[in-house]
Amino acid sequence: MTRVRRLTVLICALCSAFAVAAATPDDEQNAEMTKALHRNLLRSFALDKDLKIDPELRTAAGDISAAHVARIDQLFPAWLAEERQLQTQASAGKAPRANELFFAVWARLLNELALWQIEPGDADYERATLAVLQSSPRVCDVAGEDLYGDFATRIARIQAMPAAQRAAALATERRLLSRWGQAREVAAWPDPLPQDAGAQWRKRAATAGERPVPALSPALASAILADKKSFGDLYPQLKCALQQWWLQVSLQQGATPAAALNAFRYGTLINAIDRFADFYDQPPADGKPALAGLPVYPSAAARFMATGVTTMRARLDAAGKPVQATVTARKITVPGIRGVRPVAFENIFDAAAVKYALGGFRYDRPRGAEPFAFKLEWNLSDEPAVNQTKQGSQ
């Protein structure tokens, strides 16, 4: 509840400020937006006073975060000017609306956070990170705001490294942060997602009478096996712990260190739907359900004007009932994000797509165990939220 209230105050304050600023010259409006962007950036680089790290590491990390925030603060005016120009050109010279301008640049900031979380470091950094995730069971217990622990989680992992490795790890952090604002490629989403791969493996192991090695922690076992909680219902610390468990199991099953680390990073990524779904996707005030057979367009996606296509893989049982559905590919477009993948938003339709595939979609494919693929197109026109395009069996 605390997270939702804080976010509600933030969103309402932003909209109120921009409503006033909309009638002022561009430079005053830019100043209001820059302040709001700064506040959001600062939250993701805060180190909670209760975060258990050595004083020397806290000082060094604080210096890194302060320098980075100062550098990105200098980029915000240029980002706003660039976006204002592009939106003006796209609307035949009409000035962009303040909220659309701000949310486009905010999307760009959120995406820089996501790219940074996914991008690997040098070989020594990767080896040290892998060793920590394999040997430090409490590395996921990070004090602070769950939805803004981007920097704190990385520093907590460095704290778990041997003292002799920390200086090199911090130097790598500086190099990775220096790439903000630059076009770069990052590895693709793992398929299946690590939480799904782990669930499938646990099911196979249970059927074969095997015991998972390493075993789930008592807290994870209670949440997943006893309480039957889905991955989405877990607390962030337990989500991280589950990803850490799967990293170790997947390595035992033959995954490469690079693949295991990539899966862990995507599995623990704080993306746009994580940050905003609790605020935007509230039940409608009138209590009316969505139109039958159509998925609900995620409100966070609509707020950031995200559109695109998700490719689905589904499997039916002998009776034609869908028993499994996963997203296998994503092609998403978000205003404000250009030249790089919109990683922070690429899974913004995943939950709605899977829910649709398991329920509302009327399949006319042959029944049986063989999966088949189809595409869902998400758009913001007056047409239905999703246009379905079928593909052959895969």
N, C-alpha and C positions, 0 to 999 in steps of 0.2 A: 504493500500500500504506500509506503514511503516513496518508492520510486515513481509510482504513478502520480502522486500529488506533486512531487517536485517537477516532473515533466509537464504536468498540466499548467503549473504556474509559469514555467518557462515558455511554453507555446503561446499561452494567452498574453504574456508580456511582450513577446515578439510581435504578434499580430497587432496588438494595441500600439506599440511603438511605430510600426511601419504604416499604420493607418494615419498617424499624425505626420510621419515623415513624408508620406506620399505627396503632400502638397508643398513640400519644401524643395529647394534646389538639390541637384544630384549629389553635391558634395556633402550636404547635411544628411541626406538619406544614407549615403555610403558610410558616414561616420557612425550612424546608429547600427547599421548592419555589421560593420567591422567590430564594434563592441560586442555584439551578440555572438559573432563567430569566435572572437577571442575567449569569451566565457566558456563556450562549448569546448574549444581546444584545451583550455586550461584544466577542465574537469578530467579529461582523459590523460593528463600528465601529472595529476596530483598523487602524492604519496601519503597515505593515511598515517597519522601519528602512531597508530597501533600496528602498523606493518613491521614485522620482526626482521629487521635488517641491521647490520653493523653501522655504527655512526659514520665511519669512513665511506662506506658504500652509499649511505643516505646522502652525504654531502656531494659525492661525485655524481650520483644520479640526479640530485637537485640541480647541479650545474648544467648537466646535459639537457634536462627538461626546460630549464629557464632559457638557455641559448636557443633551443629549437622553437619554443613558443615565440620568442622575440623575432626569429627569422620568418616564421610563417605569418606572424602579424604584419610583417612588411609586404607579404605577398597578397594579402586579402584585398587591398585597394585595386591592384592590378587584375585580380580574378573578377572582382565586381565590374570593373570597367570593360573587361573582355566580354563578360556575359551580357552586360547591358548593350554593348555594340551588336553582338550576335543576335540577341532577341529583337532589337530594334530593326535590324536588317531583315529578319525572318518575318516581321509583321509589317513590312512595307513602310518603315519609318515611324510607326507608332511606338511610343515609349512603353517599355514593359511595365507590368504591374509589379508593385514592390514585393509582394509575397512570392510571386513566381521568380523574380530575380534572386531573392534571398534563398529560397529553397534550392535553386539550382546550384548556387555556390556552396550552400550547406551540404548538398549531396556530394560535391567535389571534395569537401573536407572529410566527410565520412568515408569516402572511397580511398582517400590517402591513408586513413587509419587502417582500412582493411588490407590494402596492398602491402603496407608495412608489416602487418601481422602475418601475412602469408609468405613474403619474400624470405628466402633462406640467407644465412650469413656465409662466411667463409668456412673452409673445411674444419678448422679447429673449433670454431663456434658451434658448428653442427654436431661435432663429436661430443663437445662438452654439454650441449643441451640434451642430446640423446642420453648421455650418462646420467644426468640429473633426473630425467623423466623415468629412467629405469630403476633408480636407487633411492629417490626421495619421495616417500609416500605422502608427505604433507605439503608438497610444493603447490598444490591447488588451493590451499587454505590461505587466501590473500585478503587482508583487511581492506575495507574501503567500499565504495559504491560498486555494486556488481556490474552495472552497465557502463562503467567508465574506468574499468581496471586495465585498460590497454597497456599502459606503461608499467603499472605496479606489478602485473603478472610476470613481465619480463625481468624486472629487477629482482623479484622473489626467486626466480630461477637462477639468476646470477649469484644471489646470496647462497644458494645451495651448492654452488661450484666450489672447488678448492680455492683458497685465497690467492694462490699463485696464478690462477686462470682469470681472475676477475678483471684485471686491467685490460687484457686483450679482448675480453667479452664486451667491456664498456666501449672500447675503441670500435668494435664492430657495430655496436648500437649507434654510435655517432655516424658511421658510414651509411648505415641503412637509413637513418633519419635524413641524411644529406640528399637522399634520392627523392624526397618528397617534391612534387611538382614536375618531375621528369617522367617521360613515357618509359615504361618498362613492362616486361612480360613476367608473369608468374605461372606456376604450375596449375594444371587443370584441377577441377573438383574431383575428388576420388569417387569412383563408381564401383560398388555401392558406397554410400556414405559410411564412415566408420561406425557410427552407432547402429546402422542397419546390418553392417557386416558382423559386428559383435553379437547382435541378437540372433542372426542366422547361425553363427558358429555355436552359440550357447544351446540353441535348439538341437543342432546336429549332435553336439556332445552329450546332451541329456538323453537323446534317443539311443545313442550308442552306449550309454551307461558310463561315460567318462566324466571325470571331475576336472573343471577348468584349472589350469595351472598357468599363471598364478590365480588363486581364488579371488572372487569379488570381496571387497572389504565388507565388514559387517553392515556399515551404513548403506552401501550400494546393494548388498544382498537383500536387506530389509525393504528398501525402496522399490527395487525392480522385481524381486521374486515374491516377497510377501505382500507388499502393497500394490503390486502390478502397475506401477507408474510407468508412463511412457517417457521417452527421452525428453520430450518437450515439457513435461511436468516436473522434471528434476530441478533442484536448486543449481545455480551456476557452479558451485564448488563440486557438487556431485556429478554434473555433466563433465567437468574437467577430469574428475577422478575416473569416470568411466572411459574417457578417451585415453587416459594414461594407462589404464588396465588393458585396453584393446591394443595400444601401441606395443606393449610387452608380448601379448599373445600373438599379434600379427608378425612380429619379428621371429617368434618361435615357429610360426607357420611358413616362414620363408620370405617375408616381405623385406625389401631392401631398406636400409636406414633412411634413405631419402624419401621413399614412399611412405614409410611409417611416420616420419616427421611431418610430411605434407598432410597426411590424413589427420594427425593430431592438430595441426594448425587450423585446418578447415573446421574440424570438429569443435574447436574452442573459440572460433572467430566470433567477435561481437559484431553482428551485422545489423542492417537497418531494421529488419523485422524484429530482431531482439530488442532493439532500443525503443521502438515506437509502437509495437503491436498492442501493448497493454493500454496505451493512451488512445490510439485511433480506432482499434477494432473492438469497440464497445457494442453491446446489444442495441438495436435501434430503439429510439424513444417510444415509437408507436407500437413496438412489439410485433410488427408484421414480419413474417419470414421472407426469405429471398424467394424469387420466382422458382417454381419447381423445375428441377433438371439443370439449373444453372448455378455455377459456383459464385460465391460472393467475391467481388473484386476487393482485394485487401485495401483497407482505407489508407494505410501507410503508403502503398504503391500509388494510389490516386493522389495523395497529398504531394508526393515527389514526382508525379506525372510519369511514373515508370510504365513502360509497355514492352511487349516482346512475345517470345515463343518459348514454351517449355515442351520438351520431348519426353514422352512417358513410355514406360514399359509396364505392361499389365499381364496378369495371368489369371485365368478362370478355372474354376473346378468343373467337374463333369456336369453339374447342373446349370452352368453358365454364370455362377456367382463369382464376382471378382474376389480373389483371395490375396492378391499381392499387387502393389503398384509402387513404382519408384520413378523419380525424375532422372533421366540419363543425360540430358543436355539442356542448356539454357542459352538463349540469345536475347539479352535484355538491353533496352535503351533507356537512359535517364538523362533529362536535360541537365547540362552543367558538366557532364562527364564525357570527355572526348579523348581519343588517342590511347586510351587504356580500357581494359575490361572494367565494367561497373561491379567489381567483386562484392562490394557491400550490399548490393541490391540484387545480385543474380539469383538468390534463392527466395526472393520476396513473394513469389507465387507458389513456391513448393508445397506448402501445407494445404492451400486451397486446391491445388492441382491433384494432390494425392487423395484428398477427401472426395473430390469429384470423381476420380477414377474408381474409387472403392464404393461409390454410392450412386450418384445421380446419372452417370453416363450409361446409355443404353448400348450395349455391345452387340454387334452382329458379326462377330468373328467365330471361327470354329472353336468349340469348347475343348478343353484339355490342358495339359501341363505346359505346353509350349507357349512362352510369352509372345506378345505381339506389341508393336509400337504404334503410337499415334501422337499427334502434336496438338497443343492447345495454344491458340493465339489470343493474347490479352491486349485489348485496346481501350481507348478512352472515348470512342465515338458514341453515338446514340444507339448503335447496334448492340446486341447482347454482349455481355462482358467477355465471352469466350467464343471464338470460332474454332470448330473442331476440324482437323485435317487428319485423315487416317493414313497410315503407312502399312506396308505389308508386314507379315510376321518376321520377327528377328529373334 
